[in-house]
């Protein structure tokens, strides 16, 4: 007597690595690596870049820029994140920040991005996502790294639009004393307060005093 052939059953698998899993980027090309960021437990200087999606209006317009500065002011020093310098480009924002820890960097940027998204959506009279991907960050550990990053941020408009890296109207370099007090935080770390003076080189046009 023949025994019936046992049929194999395909069980649905949950969890683990599988093809196509994970958060999908809304941008037309991959932007930011989703690998775990380096962790740090004491205040550090960080260069942060965050990019908006293609449907978002030009950030280098007066109506958008006013809202962005207001969001910076409202987020001043919250969650252990302090904005030290910034520049606003057409579809992305560069920040030099001081974060108390890697957790503070994540919380602070999450809070700031939520503020920016709500403000820009109100301006555009729409709902939905605003940013194309996660923010990109790079820790600045030495005076030379810091000065080079600040020069890149404040001179970024020349990189995109040409010309000399003079004072950009859409950056922290163009703020007057009152504007700096309202939008920017005072750094606490040695590197951002005075250590930058030990950088090996500094562009002649860059004024940090």
C-alpha positions in Angstrom: 0.0 0.0 0.0 1.4 3.3 -1.1 1.7 6.1 1.4 0.4 9.5 0.3 3.1 11.9 -0.7 3.6 14.7 1.8 3.2 18.1 0.3 5.6 20.9 1.2 4.1 24.0 2.6 5.4 27.5 2.1 5.2 29.4 5.3 5.0 33.2 5.3 8.1 34.6 6.8 8.0 37.8 8.9 11.1 39.8 9.8 14.7 39.3 8.8 16.5 40.4 5.7 14.6 40.1 2.4 14.8 41.6 -1.0 12.9 44.9 -1.4 12.5 45.5 2.4 13.0 48.7 4.1 12.0 52.4 3.8 11.7 53.6 0.2 13.2 56.9 -0.7 10.8 59.4 -2.4 13.6 61.0 -4.4 14.5 60.2 -8.0 17.9 58.9 -6.9 19.4 57.5 -3.7 20.6 60.4 -1.5 21.7 59.4 2.0 23.1 56.1 3.2 20.8 54.4 5.7 23.6 52.8 7.6 23.8 53.6 11.3 25.4 57.0 12.0 28.4 57.2 14.3 27.5 57.7 17.9 28.9 60.2 20.3 28.2 60.9 24.0 29.6 64.4 24.5 29.0 67.7 22.6 30.4 67.7 19.1 30.4 69.9 16.0 28.5 68.4 13.0 27.9 69.3 9.4 24.3 68.5 8.5 22.6 68.5 5.1 18.9 68.1 4.5 17.3 68.0 1.1 13.7 68.7 0.1 11.7 66.8 -2.5 11.2 67.9 -6.1 7.7 69.3 -5.5 8.8 71.8 -2.8 9.1 75.4 -3.8 12.4 77.2 -4.1 13.9 77.7 -0.7 15.9 80.7 -1.9 12.8 82.9 -2.1 11.9 85.5 0.5 8.7 83.8 1.5 10.4 80.4 2.0 13.5 81.9 3.7 11.4 83.9 6.2 9.7 80.7 7.3 13.0 78.8 7.5 14.6 81.4 9.7 11.4 81.5 11.9 11.7 77.7 12.4 15.4 78.1 13.3 14.5 80.6 15.9 11.6 78.5 17.3 14.0 75.5 17.6 16.8 77.5 19.2 18.7 75.1 21.5 15.9 72.6 21.8 16.7 68.9 22.4 20.4 69.6 22.9 20.9 70.8 19.3 22.4 74.3 18.6 22.6 75.8 15.1 25.8 77.7 14.7 25.9 78.5 11.0 23.7 77.8 8.0 23.1 78.3 4.3 19.9 77.8 2.4 20.1 76.6 -1.2 17.3 76.1 -3.7 16.5 72.5 -2.7 18.6 71.8 0.4 19.9 73.4 3.6 23.4 73.1 5.1 23.9 73.5 8.8 26.8 73.6 11.2 25.4 72.5 14.5 26.6 71.6 17.9 24.9 68.5 19.4 25.2 67.2 23.0 25.2 63.6 21.8 24.2 61.5 18.8 20.8 61.0 20.3 20.4 64.8 20.7 21.4 65.2 17.1 18.6 62.8 16.0 16.0 64.3 18.2 16.9 67.9 17.4 16.9 67.3 13.7 13.7 65.4 13.8 12.0 68.3 15.7 13.5 70.9 13.3 12.5 69.0 10.2 8.9 68.6 11.5 8.8 72.4 12.0 10.1 73.0 8.6 7.8 70.6 6.9 4.7 72.0 8.6 5.7 75.6 7.7 6.5 74.8 4.1 3.3 72.8 3.6 1.3 75.7 5.0 3.0 78.0 2.5 2.3 75.6 -0.4 -1.2 74.8 0.9 -0.6 71.1 0.7 -0.1 68.1 2.9 2.4 65.2 2.8 6.1 64.7 3.0 8.5 67.6 2.3 12.0 66.1 2.6 13.5 63.7 0.1 15.4 61.5 2.5 17.0 61.4 6.0 19.4 64.2 6.9 23.1 63.6 6.2 25.6 64.3 8.9 29.4 64.4 9.4 31.2 64.9 12.7 33.9 67.6 12.6 36.6 66.5 14.9 39.5 69.0 14.2 39.9 72.7 13.8 40.8 72.3 10.1 37.8 70.1 9.4 35.5 72.6 11.1 36.9 75.6 9.2 36.7 73.8 5.9 33.1 72.8 6.6 32.1 76.3 7.6 33.7 77.7 4.4 31.9 75.1 2.4 28.5 75.9 4.0 28.8 79.7 3.8 30.3 79.6 0.3 27.9 76.9 -1.0 26.0 79.4 -3.2 29.1 80.0 -5.2 29.5 76.3 -5.7 26.0 76.0 -7.1 25.6 79.4 -8.9 29.1 80.5 -9.6 30.8 83.7 -8.6 33.0 84.5 -5.6 32.1 83.2 -2.2 31.0 86.6 -0.8 28.4 87.0 1.8 25.3 85.0 0.8 22.0 86.7 1.6 20.5 83.3 2.4 23.0 82.3 4.9 24.0 83.1 8.5 26.9 85.2 7.2 24.3 87.9 6.2 22.6 88.1 9.6 23.0 91.3 11.7 23.7 91.1 15.4 20.0 91.0 16.3 19.3 88.3 13.8 22.2 86.2 15.0 20.9 86.4 18.6 17.4 85.4 17.4 18.4 82.5 15.1 21.8 81.2 16.1 23.0 79.6 19.4 26.2 80.3 21.3 28.5 77.3 21.1 29.8 75.6 24.2 32.6 73.4 23.0 36.2 74.5 22.8 36.3 73.6 19.1 33.5 76.0 18.1 34.3 78.7 20.6 38.0 79.2 19.9 39.6 75.9 18.7 38.9 76.8 15.0 41.6 79.4 15.2 44.1 76.5 15.2 43.1 75.4 11.7 46.0 74.9 9.3 44.4 77.1 6.6 41.5 79.5 6.4 40.1 81.2 3.2 40.8 84.9 3.2 37.1 85.7 2.6 35.9 83.7 5.7 35.3 85.9 8.7 34.5 84.0 11.9 35.5 86.6 14.6 
